[in-house]
Amino acid sequence: MKKFLLPLSYFLIFILSTGSLAYGWLLWQMDKAQKASANGDAPRALEIYARLEALFHKVPWLPRVLEEEYQNVSFSQVSILYGQGKNDEALKKLEQLPAYAPSSAESREYSFWSGNLLFSQAVQTKDPESSANSLKAALSEYQRGLMAEPDDWDLKYNYELVKYILIQKGREQKKEGRSILEKMRPRVEPAQEQLPPEKRG
């Protein structure tokens, strides 16, 4: 019996050592991506996060074992894409997250980013009904996030902002004028090449 215990103990030590090294490498890569993002190198950060995400997807049980790390990788990508105005890509990334980490859908971060993306849709669309629906959905997401984290300041602020906009929209329906969302949309100035030569800057 003893002659089997020694090789088994060596094997277990090897597995634990390999696992520790792999986990250390994962944290190192996440730190590199975070620093790249903080330094304004979004493409580099997204490249590193994409490699880590691919690794998680190759091993189906890994996102559940290292759920916090997997969520960090996913939410970081959503944050960067959102900051770049790539809302469709960010939404796609967010929607695939619960398939690998089911509990993420109940997290504060999931509600926060879902609400932000829905709010962006409301601002960008010119269809009043679609805008109102997106705002109501965003409000619901922020409210759901506050149920998980009642003291989260970002969620509170966004919730109150969307709530205020919905109230204002209700008032604006009773009178004419530009809506509050229209005022938030950036105005697109005509390109200089389209102006007569005498009016170009």
C-alpha positions in Angstrom: 0.0 0.0 0.0 2.8 2.4 0.9 4.5 2.0 -2.5 1.3 3.5 -4.1 0.9 6.3 -1.7 4.3 7.9 -2.5 3.7 8.2 -6.3 0.2 9.4 -5.6 1.5 12.1 -3.3 4.0 13.2 -5.9 1.3 13.3 -8.5 -0.9 15.5 -6.3 2.0 17.8 -5.6 2.6 18.1 -9.3 -1.0 18.9 -10.0 -1.2 21.5 -7.3 2.0 23.1 -8.4 0.9 23.2 -12.0 -2.4 24.7 -11.0 -0.8 27.4 -8.9 1.5 28.3 -11.7 -1.4 28.5 -14.2 -3.4 30.6 -11.8 -0.5 32.9 -11.2 -0.1 33.3 -15.0 -3.8 34.1 -15.3 -3.6 36.9 -12.7 -0.4 38.2 -14.3 -2.2 38.5 -17.7 -5.2 40.1 -16.1 -2.9 42.7 -14.5 -1.2 43.4 -17.8 -4.6 44.0 -19.5 -5.7 46.2 -16.7 -2.5 48.3 -16.9 -2.8 48.6 -20.7 -6.4 49.8 -20.3 -5.4 52.3 -17.7 -2.6 53.6 -19.9 -5.1 54.2 -22.8 -4.0 51.2 -24.9 -7.5 49.7 -25.3 -6.6 47.5 -28.3 -3.8 45.8 -26.3 -6.1 45.3 -23.3 -8.8 43.8 -25.5 -6.3 41.5 -27.2 -5.1 40.1 -23.8 -8.7 39.7 -22.4 -9.8 38.0 -25.6 -7.0 35.4 -25.2 -8.0 34.7 -21.6 -11.6 34.5 -22.6 -10.8 31.9 -25.3 -8.9 29.9 -22.7 -11.9 29.9 -20.4 -14.2 28.8 -23.2 -11.9 25.9 -24.1 -12.3 24.4 -20.6 -16.1 24.5 -19.9 -15.8 24.0 -16.2 -13.2 26.7 -15.7 -15.5 29.7 -15.7 -17.5 28.1 -12.9 -14.4 27.2 -10.8 -12.8 30.7 -11.4 -16.1 32.6 -11.7 -14.8 35.8 -10.3 -11.9 35.9 -12.6 -14.0 35.0 -15.6 -16.5 37.8 -14.8 -13.6 40.2 -14.4 -12.3 39.3 -17.9 -15.8 39.7 -19.4 -16.9 42.9 -17.6 -13.6 44.5 -18.4 -14.1 43.9 -22.1 -17.7 45.3 -21.9 -16.3 48.4 -20.1 -13.7 49.0 -22.8 -16.1 48.4 -25.7 -18.7 50.7 -24.1 -16.1 53.4 -23.7 -15.3 53.1 -27.4 -18.9 53.4 -28.4 -19.1 49.8 -29.6 -22.4 49.1 -27.9 -23.4 46.2 -30.1 -20.2 44.3 -29.4 -20.4 45.1 -25.7 -24.0 43.9 -25.5 -23.1 40.7 -27.3 -20.3 40.1 -24.8 -22.6 40.8 -21.9 -25.4 38.5 -23.1 -23.1 35.5 -23.5 -21.7 35.8 -20.0 -24.5 33.9 -18.1 -24.1 30.9 -20.4 -20.6 30.3 -18.8 -21.2 31.9 -15.4 -24.9 31.7 -14.6 -24.7 33.7 -11.3 -23.2 36.7 -13.1 -26.7 37.6 -14.3 -27.6 38.4 -10.7 -24.5 40.5 -10.1 -24.3 44.3 -9.6 -22.0 44.6 -12.6 -24.3 42.8 -15.0 -27.2 45.1 -14.1 -24.9 48.2 -14.2 -23.7 47.5 -17.7 -27.0 46.3 -19.0 -28.6 49.5 -17.8 -25.8 51.6 -19.3 -26.2 49.9 -22.7 -30.0 50.3 -22.7 -29.6 54.0 -21.7 -27.2 54.5 -24.7 -29.9 52.9 -27.0 -32.4 55.3 -25.6 -30.2 58.3 -26.3 -29.2 57.2 -29.8 -32.6 56.2 -31.1 -34.9 58.9 -32.6 -38.0 56.7 -32.2 -39.9 58.0 -29.1 -41.5 54.6 -28.3 -38.2 52.7 -28.6 -36.5 55.3 -26.5 -39.1 55.1 -23.8 -38.9 51.3 -23.8 -35.1 51.3 -23.5 -35.3 53.9 -20.7 -37.8 51.8 -18.7 -35.7 48.7 -19.2 -32.6 50.5 -18.1 -34.4 51.8 -15.0 -35.4 48.2 -14.2 -31.8 47.0 -14.6 -30.5 49.6 -12.2 -33.2 48.8 -9.7 -32.3 45.1 -9.9 -28.7 46.0 -9.4 -29.6 48.0 -6.3 -31.3 45.0 -4.9 -28.0 43.2 -5.0 -25.9 46.3 -3.9 -28.2 48.8 -2.1 -25.4 51.2 -1.3 -23.8 51.3 -4.8 -23.4 55.0 -5.6 -23.1 54.5 -9.4 -26.3 52.5 -9.6 -28.1 55.0 -7.4 -27.0 57.9 -9.6 -27.9 56.2 -12.8 -31.2 55.1 -11.4 -32.2 58.6 -10.3 -31.0 60.1 -13.7 -33.1 57.7 -15.8 -36.1 58.2 -13.4 -35.8 62.0 -13.8 -35.6 61.7 -17.6 -38.7 59.5 -17.7 -40.5 62.1 -15.6 -39.4 64.9 -17.9 -40.4 62.9 -21.0 -43.9 62.5 -19.5 -44.1 66.3 -19.1 -42.7 67.0 -22.6 -45.5 64.9 -24.1 -47.9 67.6 -23.0 -46.0 70.4 -24.6 -43.9 71.1 -27.7 -40.1 71.4 -27.7 -37.0 69.4 -27.9 -36.9 66.4 -25.5 -34.3 66.0 -22.9 -32.8 63.1 -24.8 -32.6 65.2 -28.0 -30.6 67.7 -26.0 -28.2 65.0 -24.8 -27.5 63.8 -28.4 -24.4 65.3 -30.0 -25.2 67.6 -32.8 -23.6 66.5 -36.1 -22.1 69.5 -37.8 -22.0 69.5 -41.7 -18.6 68.5 -43.0 -16.5 71.4 -44.2 -16.0 70.0 -47.6 -19.8 70.3 -48.1 -19.7 74.0 -47.5 -19.1 76.6 -50.2 -15.4 77.6 -50.3 -16.1 81.1 -48.9 -17.7 79.6 -45.8 -15.0 77.1 -45.1 -12.8 77.7 -42.0 
